[in-house]
């Protein structure tokens, strides 16, 4: 027999033998080994976990197929082509790379968009001084400007000066109270100017105290947007009761203080810890003295208490926070523009547009899960319940609570330069069916405002 025929015959024999052995093993199942451990049983926790898995499954789909996988592909491409380094070098100037200026944009569904820039300048006029400028606009209808300087007077201590100007004609208003209807959607125009020195004392990695005292002025003007009626016209037609202080601007002095105690350490340390935030702001309206109107002053105060648990020590964090906010008159009325609001960027319930709910107090409980998407980005899933209430939580009743849910990503940089992409929804009160009545989509940089 030829050598090559012998090789083929041997290969066939080996293949047949292996197939026969596999079939025999399939017919005779190997007995399960006993390692001395008791068999796992389904317990109460397993049963109770299933409803949560079912409820969270839509959010899982959004996270997996809208956020994680697309962003994963984008991150790979960005890192491969060194996009971050290239962009950073392009927008950085100065002999010490101390000046950074880059474009920014913001789109918040239901509001006018804006485009602008952010500027950071270290060692501005002095070695220990830094300047930040944030500008955004959509023409004269929407202008936002903030300029602030910060000088280090000692380790952990800073003195600063901040000036801010906002003008927008698309401010939403739906009425006041916990049951304000989305059907009462109106708009008004306003502009605000503020200037104030600031003192900040840092202690610990994320704890600080700051206090601000300065001047602020607010004016109203006729404004609308996006097909909604103008507020003053709706008031003239008797469609809404007039909100407190509408049409009467103010200028005067204010003072604000804030204390934050946070036990968490900066990354890459794990994210478990507790956080407490207490704050107050007092405003004195001086415009009434010249106009012959009654004097006004008010105080806004509140705080939050939260706890966070890092599930794996790698900043996959579940957190629970309870917030309470109140505003009380010292003299006269509190303008509706300075009352407690829910919704909008930085609001207690981000599934609602800004100013969606307005009243004298609010209580909100928030459950949040965050995880690293990239070195610069975190994924966020948030569920919040609460509402606004009257004076000192007057009228509080659980059945009038609303629900807000959101999912998205945001940068883990400083707030003034933060990027955010968020989609969220808000509901009617529980006793009105919990139907979804609000949708919000936001993408962009907040211009530090």
C-alpha positions, 0 to 999 in steps of 0.5 A, spaced: 500 500 500 502 506 498 504 511 504 499 516 502 493 511 502 496 508 509 495 515 512 488 516 509 486 510 512 489 511 519 486 518 519 479 515 517 480 510 523 481 515 528 475 519 526 471 513 526 473 512 533 473 519 536 465 519 533 464 513 536 467 515 543 463 521 543 456 518 541 458 513 547 459 519 552 452 522 549 448 516 551 452 514 558 451 521 561 456 522 566 454 522 573 454 529 577 459 530 582 458 531 589 463 536 592 459 537 599 456 543 597 448 544 598 444 545 592 442 552 590 435 553 591 430 559 589 429 564 595 425 570 596 430 574 593 430 571 587 423 571 586 423 579 588 428 580 583 424 578 577 419 584 577 425 589 578 428 586 572 422 586 568 421 593 570 428 595 568 429 591 562 427 597 557 432 601 560 437 595 560 436 595 552 437 603 552 443 602 555 446 596 551 444 598 544 443 606 545 449 608 549 454 602 551 455 599 544 455 605 540 459 609 545 464 603 545 465 603 538 466 611 538 471 610 544 475 605 540 475 610 534 477 616 538 483 613 542 485 609 536 486 616 532 488 620 538 482 625 537 482 627 544 489 629 544 489 632 537 483 637 539 486 639 546 492 641 542 488 645 537 484 649 542 490 650 547 495 656 547 500 660 551 507 658 553 505 654 559 499 651 555 495 656 560 489 658 555 484 653 553 478 656 548 473 651 545 466 651 542 460 649 545 453 648 543 446 646 547 440 643 545 434 642 550 428 640 547 422 645 548 427 651 549 431 655 544 438 652 542 444 656 543 452 656 541 458 659 544 464 658 547 468 656 553 474 659 555 479 658 561 485 662 563 490 659 568 495 665 571 491 670 569 494 677 571 497 673 577 500 666 578 495 664 583 489 667 579 484 663 574 479 666 569 473 662 566 468 665 561 462 662 558 458 664 553 452 662 549 447 665 544 441 664 539 441 671 537 438 677 542 432 672 544 437 667 548 444 670 551 447 667 557 454 670 559 458 668 565 465 670 567 468 669 574 475 669 576 478 665 582 484 667 586 488 662 591 489 666 598 491 660 601 491 652 600 484 650 600 482 657 600 479 662 594 477 669 593 473 670 587 468 675 583 463 672 578 458 676 573 452 673 570 447 675 565 441 671 562 436 674 557 431 669 554 424 670 551 422 662 551 421 661 559 416 656 560 410 657 565 405 652 566 402 655 573 403 654 580 402 648 584 403 640 584 397 639 579 399 645 574 397 642 567 401 641 561 395 644 557 397 651 560 403 652 557 405 659 556 412 663 555 414 669 557 421 673 557 426 675 562 433 678 563 437 677 569 444 680 571 448 678 577 455 681 580 458 678 586 464 676 590 465 669 593 469 666 598 470 658 598 474 654 603 475 647 601 476 641 606 477 634 604 477 632 597 469 634 596 467 638 602 467 645 602 464 651 604 462 658 600 459 664 601 457 670 596 454 677 597 452 681 591 447 685 587 442 682 582 437 685 578 431 682 574 426 685 568 420 682 564 419 683 557 414 680 552 416 673 549 414 667 546 417 661 542 415 655 539 407 656 538 406 657 545 401 663 547 405 669 551 403 669 558 401 676 559 396 675 553 393 668 557 393 673 563 389 678 559 384 673 557 383 670 564 386 663 562 391 663 568 391 666 575 397 672 575 403 669 578 406 672 584 410 678 582 409 677 574 411 684 570 414 687 576 422 686 576 427 688 581 434 690 583 437 689 590 442 685 594 443 678 596 447 673 600 448 666 599 451 660 603 452 653 602 456 647 606 457 641 602 460 635 606 462 629 602 466 623 604 467 620 598 474 621 595 476 623 588 477 617 582 480 612 581 478 611 589 471 607 589 465 611 590 461 609 596 460 614 601 455 619 604 453 626 602 450 632 605 448 639 602 445 645 606 444 652 603 440 658 604 439 665 600 436 671 602 434 677 597 432 684 598 429 688 593 430 695 593 427 697 587 420 698 591 423 704 595 424 708 588 417 706 585 413 707 591 411 700 591 411 695 597 418 692 599 420 685 598 425 680 601 425 673 601 429 667 603 430 660 600 433 654 604 434 647 603 438 641 603 439 634 601 442 627 604 444 622 600 448 615 600 452 611 595 454 604 594 460 602 589 457 595 587 464 593 585 469 598 587 470 600 580 465 606 580 459 602 578 455 606 583 447 606 586 445 612 590 439 614 594 438 622 595 432 626 598 432 633 597 428 638 600 427 646 598 423 651 601 422 659 600 419 664 605 417 671 604 420 676 609 416 682 607 411 682 601 411 676 596 416 672 593 416 672 585 414 666 582 421 666 578 424 665 585 420 660 588 422 653 588 422 649 581 422 642 579 425 640 572 430 643 567 438 642 567 440 641 574 433 640 577 431 635 582 427 631 576 430 632 570 425 628 566 421 635 566 422 641 562 425 647 566 419 651 570 415 645 569 413 645 576 413 651 581 411 653 588 413 655 595 417 648 597 418 641 594 421 634 596 424 629 591 427 622 592 432 620 587 435 613 586 440 613 581 445 608 578 452 611 574 457 607 571 464 609 567 463 609 560 469 612 558 475 615 562 471 622 561 464 619 561 459 616 565 452 613 564 446 615 568 440 612 569 435 616 574 428 615 577 425 620 582 419 621 585 416 628 588 413 634 587 412 641 589 408 643 595 405 650 598 408 654 604 412 649 608 410 643 604 402 645 605 398 640 601 403 634 601 400 628 600 403 622 597 398 620 592 399 627 588 407 625 587 409 625 580 415 620 577 421 622 573 425 617 569 432 619 565 437 615 562 444 618 558 451 620 559 455 626 562 462 628 563 465 627 569 469 634 569 467 640 572 460 642 572 462 649 568 465 645 562 460 639 563 457 635 557 451 631 557 446 627 553 440 626 557 433 623 555 427 623 560 420 623 561 415 626 567 408 623 569 402 626 571 400 625 579 399 618 581 392 619 583 391 622 575 394 616 572 401 617 572 401 618 565 407 620 561 406 628 560 413 630 559 418 629 555 425 632 555 431 631 551 438 635 552 445 634 548 451 639 549 454 643 554 451 648 559 456 654 558 457 653 566 450 656 567 
